[in-house]
Amino acid sequence: MEKGEIEIKSGKVEMCFFYSEDLVATSELANYKYWLELCSQAIDKNFYTESKPITMNISIVTDEEIKEINEEHREKNKVTDVLSFPMQENMRGGDYDDFSPIIELGDIIICKSVCENQALEFKISYFEEFVHLIIHGFLHVYGYDHEISMEEEKIMFGLEEQLVLAISNLKMKTPTLCE
């Protein structure tokens, strides 16, 4: 199984997308790159205000891989849509490592089959759901957690909605034949 990587940088936001060629066909790479660029731009223009650049890793995996990671790190023996592993204590609270030129936010892991199924369920495209999961994971690695209280859930889901809308607006300005 060959591994691949796409690197995206927009302003102060960098994303590294990791995939295996059995999950992401060569013909799909332009779509992934396009949507990752929109995510990076939206975060940079509509959310991130710190002076130092940030980077995050995004991986797309199989059911088996995400189930194993979920079991190992969360003691939940089930497949899930997205997992987030922050590298910083809490970016939003200003509690982050400030000793390197770029701030590493952490890892976001997306299960491709769950993303596909949720897209069908929500009657949206695969890439629209993919974007939603990236933004959800990004907010987690940034320091938001909808599971701790209803107030926190409202804050996080409000930000998620704003960023997804910003991506939608960027898409209208930079249409593509991809999708």
C-alpha positions as YAML, in Angstrom:
chain: A
units: angstrom
residues:
- id: 1
  name: MET
  ca: [0.00, 0.00, 0.00]
- id: 2
  name: GLU
  ca: [1.66, 3.19, -1.24]
- id: 3
  name: LYS
  ca: [1.34, 6.33, 0.87]
- id: 4
  name: GLY
  ca: [0.95, 9.83, -0.44]
- id: 5
  name: GLU
  ca: [0.96, 13.35, 0.91]
- id: 6
  name: ILE
  ca: [-0.49, 16.69, -0.14]
- id: 7
  name: GLU
  ca: [0.84, 19.87, 1.48]
- id: 8
  name: ILE
  ca: [-1.30, 22.99, 1.48]
- id: 9
  name: LYS
  ca: [-0.39, 26.45, 2.76]
- id: 10
  name: SER
  ca: [-2.58, 29.52, 2.85]
- id: 11
  name: GLY
  ca: [-1.34, 32.53, 4.77]
- id: 12
  name: LYS
  ca: [-0.47, 31.29, 8.25]
- id: 13
  name: VAL
  ca: [-2.31, 27.95, 7.96]
- id: 14
  name: GLU
  ca: [-0.59, 24.81, 6.72]
- id: 15
  name: MET
  ca: [-2.15, 21.37, 6.27]
- id: 16
  name: CYS
  ca: [-0.44, 18.09, 5.50]
- id: 17
  name: PHE
  ca: [-2.85, 15.49, 4.12]
- id: 18
  name: PHE
  ca: [-1.77, 11.84, 4.27]
- id: 19
  name: TYR
  ca: [-3.48, 9.08, 2.35]
- id: 20
  name: SER
  ca: [-2.93, 5.61, 1.00]
- id: 21
  name: GLU
  ca: [-3.36, 5.01, -2.71]
- id: 22
  name: ASP
  ca: [-5.89, 2.24, -2.05]
- id: 23
  name: LEU
  ca: [-8.20, 4.85, -0.41]
- id: 24
  name: VAL
  ca: [-7.52, 7.87, -2.61]
- id: 25
  name: ALA
  ca: [-7.24, 7.33, -6.34]
- id: 26
  name: THR
  ca: [-4.90, 9.49, -8.40]
- id: 27
  name: SER
  ca: [-7.96, 10.87, -10.20]
- id: 28
  name: GLU
  ca: [-9.29, 12.21, -6.85]
- id: 29
  name: LEU
  ca: [-6.16, 14.10, -5.80]
- id: 30
  name: ALA
  ca: [-7.17, 17.38, -7.48]
- id: 31
  name: ASN
  ca: [-10.47, 17.31, -5.57]
- id: 32
  name: TYR
  ca: [-8.74, 16.73, -2.24]
- id: 33
  name: LYS
  ca: [-6.23, 19.48, -2.92]
- id: 34
  name: TYR
  ca: [-8.96, 21.95, -3.91]
- id: 35
  name: TRP
  ca: [-11.05, 21.32, -0.78]
- id: 36
  name: LEU
  ca: [-8.02, 21.36, 1.53]
- id: 37
  name: GLU
  ca: [-7.00, 24.72, 0.02]
- id: 38
  name: LEU
  ca: [-10.49, 26.10, 0.73]
- id: 39
  name: CYS
  ca: [-10.31, 24.86, 4.33]
- id: 40
  name: SER
  ca: [-6.88, 26.40, 4.83]
- id: 41
  name: GLN
  ca: [-7.97, 29.73, 3.33]
- id: 42
  name: ALA
  ca: [-11.16, 29.88, 5.40]
- id: 43
  name: ILE
  ca: [-9.31, 29.18, 8.65]
- id: 44
  name: ASP
  ca: [-6.64, 31.75, 7.78]
- id: 45
  name: LYS
  ca: [-9.05, 34.49, 6.69]
- id: 46
  name: ASN
  ca: [-11.97, 33.89, 9.07]
- id: 47
  name: PHE
  ca: [-10.60, 32.39, 12.26]
- id: 48
  name: TYR
  ca: [-6.89, 32.30, 12.98]
- id: 49
  name: THR
  ca: [-5.50, 35.56, 14.41]
- id: 50
  name: GLU
  ca: [-2.22, 34.59, 16.11]
- id: 51
  name: SER
  ca: [1.03, 35.91, 14.62]
- id: 52
  name: LYS
  ca: [2.79, 32.55, 14.29]
- id: 53
  name: PRO
  ca: [1.83, 30.08, 11.56]
- id: 54
  name: ILE
  ca: [0.08, 26.83, 12.44]
- id: 55
  name: THR
  ca: [0.24, 23.37, 10.94]
- id: 56
  name: MET
  ca: [-1.92, 20.28, 11.30]
- id: 57
  name: ASN
  ca: [-1.87, 16.77, 9.91]
- id: 58
  name: ILE
  ca: [-4.94, 15.23, 8.32]
- id: 59
  name: SER
  ca: [-5.11, 11.54, 7.47]
- id: 60
  name: ILE
  ca: [-7.77, 9.49, 5.74]
- id: 61
  name: VAL
  ca: [-8.06, 5.89, 6.92]
- id: 62
  name: THR
  ca: [-10.10, 2.70, 6.72]
- id: 63
  name: ASP
  ca: [-12.73, 1.46, 9.18]
- id: 64
  name: GLU
  ca: [-10.24, -0.98, 10.67]
- id: 65
  name: GLU
  ca: [-7.58, 1.69, 11.17]
- id: 66
  name: ILE
  ca: [-9.87, 4.21, 12.86]
- id: 67
  name: LYS
  ca: [-11.44, 1.52, 15.04]
- id: 68
  name: GLU
  ca: [-7.98, 0.44, 16.22]
- id: 69
  name: ILE
  ca: [-6.93, 4.04, 16.94]
- id: 70
  name: ASN
  ca: [-10.23, 4.73, 18.73]
- id: 71
  name: GLU
  ca: [-9.76, 1.63, 20.90]
- id: 72
  name: GLU
  ca: [-6.12, 2.40, 21.67]
- id: 73
  name: HIS
  ca: [-6.58, 6.08, 22.56]
- id: 74
  name: ARG
  ca: [-10.20, 6.38, 23.72]
- id: 75
  name: GLU
  ca: [-10.99, 2.82, 24.81]
- id: 76
  name: LYS
  ca: [-13.96, 2.79, 22.42]
- id: 77
  name: ASN
  ca: [-14.08, -0.33, 20.27]
- id: 78
  name: LYS
  ca: [-15.99, 1.18, 17.36]
- id: 79
  name: VAL
  ca: [-15.64, 2.94, 14.04]
- id: 80
  name: THR
  ca: [-16.11, 6.71, 14.16]
- id: 81
  name: ASP
  ca: [-16.07, 9.55, 11.63]
- id: 82
  name: VAL
  ca: [-13.21, 11.70, 12.93]
- id: 83
  name: LEU
  ca: [-10.62, 11.59, 15.69]
- id: 84
  name: SER
  ca: [-8.54, 14.56, 16.84]
- id: 85
  name: PHE
  ca: [-5.30, 14.54, 18.76]
- id: 86
  name: PRO
  ca: [-4.17, 18.01, 19.87]
- id: 87
  name: MET
  ca: [-0.49, 18.77, 20.33]
- id: 88
  name: GLN
  ca: [-1.17, 21.96, 22.29]
- id: 89
  name: GLU
  ca: [-2.79, 22.33, 25.67]
- id: 90
  name: ASN
  ca: [-5.37, 24.86, 24.48]
- id: 91
  name: MET
  ca: [-4.71, 27.23, 21.57]
- id: 92
  name: ARG
  ca: [-7.87, 29.19, 22.18]
- id: 93
  name: GLY
  ca: [-6.85, 29.83, 25.77]
- id: 94
  name: GLY
  ca: [-3.38, 30.94, 24.69]
- id: 95
  name: ASP
  ca: [-1.81, 27.83, 26.23]
- id: 96
  name: TYR
  ca: [0.50, 26.60, 23.50]
- id: 97
  name: ASP
  ca: [4.17, 25.93, 22.85]
- id: 98
  name: ASP
  ca: [5.76, 29.13, 21.62]
- id: 99
  name: PHE
  ca: [9.35, 28.00, 21.14]
- id: 100
  name: SER
  ca: [9.34, 27.07, 17.47]
- id: 101
  name: PRO
  ca: [8.62, 29.17, 14.37]
- id: 102
  name: ILE
  ca: [5.45, 27.18, 13.60]
- id: 103
  name: ILE
  ca: [2.82, 25.90, 16.03]
- id: 104
  name: GLU
  ca: [1.91, 22.25, 15.56]
- id: 105
  name: LEU
  ca: [-1.79, 21.83, 16.31]
- id: 106
  name: GLY
  ca: [-2.02, 18.06, 16.07]
- id: 107
  name: ASP
  ca: [-3.57, 15.27, 14.05]
- id: 108
  name: ILE
  ca: [-7.01, 14.83, 12.53]
- id: 109
  name: ILE
  ca: [-7.95, 11.35, 11.35]
- id: 110
  name: ILE
  ca: [-10.97, 10.85, 9.08]
- id: 111
  name: CYS
  ca: [-12.60, 7.53, 8.23]
- id: 112
  name: LYS
  ca: [-13.36, 7.53, 4.51]
- id: 113
  name: SER
  ca: [-16.29, 5.08, 4.57]
- id: 114
  name: VAL
  ca: [-18.04, 6.90, 7.43]
- id: 115
  name: CYS
  ca: [-17.53, 10.20, 5.58]
- id: 116
  name: GLU
  ca: [-19.09, 8.65, 2.46]
- id: 117
  name: ASN
  ca: [-22.05, 7.25, 4.41]
- id: 118
  name: GLN
  ca: [-22.67, 10.50, 6.28]
- id: 119
  name: ALA
  ca: [-22.59, 12.44, 3.01]
- id: 120
  name: LEU
  ca: [-25.34, 10.18, 1.67]
- id: 121
  name: GLU
  ca: [-27.30, 10.46, 4.92]
- id: 122
  name: PHE
  ca: [-27.08, 14.28, 4.96]
- id: 123
  name: LYS
  ca: [-27.66, 14.50, 1.18]
- id: 124
  name: ILE
  ca: [-24.47, 16.41, 0.53]
- id: 125
  name: SER
  ca: [-21.38, 15.61, -1.52]
- id: 126
  name: TYR
  ca: [-18.57, 13.51, -0.13]
- id: 127
  name: PHE
  ca: [-16.25, 16.52, -0.17]
- id: 128
  name: GLU
  ca: [-18.75, 18.72, 1.68]
- id: 129
  name: GLU
  ca: [-18.81, 16.15, 4.47]
- id: 130
  name: PHE
  ca: [-15.02, 15.79, 4.27]
- id: 131
  name: VAL
  ca: [-14.73, 19.57, 4.83]
- id: 132
  name: HIS
  ca: [-17.15, 19.39, 7.74]
- id: 133
  name: LEU
  ca: [-15.04, 16.68, 9.40]
- id: 134
  name: ILE
  ca: [-11.82, 18.66, 8.84]
- id: 135
  name: ILE
  ca: [-13.34, 21.75, 10.45]
- id: 136
  name: HIS
  ca: [-14.76, 19.70, 13.32]
- id: 137
  name: GLY
  ca: [-11.36, 18.10, 13.91]
- id: 138
  name: PHE
  ca: [-9.57, 21.45, 13.55]
- id: 139
  name: LEU
  ca: [-11.73, 23.02, 16.27]
- id: 140
  name: HIS
  ca: [-10.95, 20.09, 18.56]
- id: 141
  name: VAL
  ca: [-7.18, 20.40, 18.06]
- id: 142
  name: TYR
  ca: [-7.53, 24.15, 18.59]
- id: 143
  name: GLY
  ca: [-9.08, 23.62, 22.02]
- id: 144
  name: TYR
  ca: [-12.85, 23.35, 21.61]
- id: 145
  name: ASP
  ca: [-14.78, 20.36, 22.95]
- id: 146
  name: HIS
  ca: [-18.52, 19.97, 22.41]
- id: 147
  name: GLU
  ca: [-18.63, 17.03, 24.82]
- id: 148
  name: ILE
  ca: [-17.89, 19.00, 28.00]
- id: 149
  name: SER
  ca: [-21.05, 21.15, 28.21]
- id: 150
  name: MET
  ca: [-24.06, 22.41, 26.28]
- id: 151
  name: GLU
  ca: [-22.56, 25.92, 26.29]
- id: 152
  name: GLU
  ca: [-19.31, 24.62, 24.80]
- id: 153
  name: GLU
  ca: [-21.30, 22.63, 22.23]
- id: 154
  name: LYS
  ca: [-23.11, 25.80, 21.11]
- id: 155
  name: ILE
  ca: [-19.82, 27.68, 20.81]
- id: 156
  name: MET
  ca: [-18.06, 24.92, 18.87]
- id: 157
  name: PHE
  ca: [-20.95, 24.13, 16.54]
- id: 158
  name: GLY
  ca: [-21.47, 27.87, 15.90]
- id: 159
  name: LEU
  ca: [-17.82, 28.23, 14.88]
- id: 160
  name: GLU
  ca: [-18.08, 25.06, 12.78]
- id: 161
  name: GLU
  ca: [-21.08, 26.53, 10.95]
- id: 162
  name: GLN
  ca: [-19.27, 29.84, 10.37]
- id: 163
  name: LEU
  ca: [-16.18, 28.16, 8.94]
- id: 164
  name: VAL
  ca: [-18.17, 25.79, 6.71]
- id: 165
  name: LEU
  ca: [-20.12, 28.81, 5.41]
- id: 166
  name: ALA
  ca: [-16.84, 30.66, 4.77]
- id: 167
  name: ILE
  ca: [-15.63, 27.65, 2.77]
- id: 168
  name: SER
  ca: [-18.89, 27.61, 0.81]
- id: 169
  name: ASN
  ca: [-18.44, 31.32, 0.02]
- id: 170
  name: LEU
  ca: [-14.84, 30.73, -1.09]
- id: 171
  name: LYS
  ca: [-16.04, 27.89, -3.30]
- id: 172
  name: MET
  ca: [-18.43, 30.25, -5.06]
- id: 173
  name: LYS
  ca: [-15.53, 32.64, -5.73]
- id: 174
  name: THR
  ca: [-13.17, 29.87, -6.90]
- id: 175
  name: PRO
  ca: [-15.32, 27.28, -8.67]
- id: 176
  name: THR
  ca: [-13.75, 24.17, -10.03]
- id: 177
  name: LEU
  ca: [-14.68, 21.30, -12.27]
- id: 178
  name: CYS
  ca: [-13.72, 19.01, -9.41]
- id: 179
  name: GLU
  ca: [-16.21, 17.10, -7.30]
...
